[in-house]
């Protein structure tokens, strides 16, 4: 397994910026995934009712 801390400290500020960017994008993707899932669960019954017109 790669020692990320050693790789970051040995590679300089460019590598640290790259790891930070990748981490930020990953966290954003997780937040969007959870948010869209919650939104879908909240709105799906209403939208389904409007489409099917029960």
N, C-alpha and C positions, 0 to 999 in steps of 0.2 A: 504494500500500500504506500502511496506517496505521502510524505510529510509536507502538508500544505504550508504550514507555518514556516518551515525551513526554506521551501521553494519561494515563498513570497519575500522573505527577508533577504535571500540571496540574489533575487532577480531584480530588485530595485523598484522604484515608484511606478514604472509602467505596468509591471506585473500586478502590483497591488491595485492599481486603478482598474485593470482588466478583471481581476477577481471580484472587486467591489461591484463593477458593472454587471457581471454575470449573476452575482448574488442578488442585486437589486431587481434584475429582470425576473429571476426565479421567484422572488417574493411577490412581485407584482402579478405574475402569472397565477400563483396560488390564490392570491386575494381575488383576482378576477374570476377564477374557476369557482371559488366558494360563493362569491357574490352573484354570479349568473345562475348558479344552482339554486340559491335561495330565491332569487327573483322568479325563476322558472316555477319553482314549487308554489310560490305565492300567487302567481298570475295564471297558471295553467288551467285551473278549474273555470275561471271566468272566461278566458279566451275560448276554451273548449265549448262552454255553454253558448257563447255567441256564435260560434261556427256551426254547431249542431242545431241550435235553436230548439231546445227541448220544449 
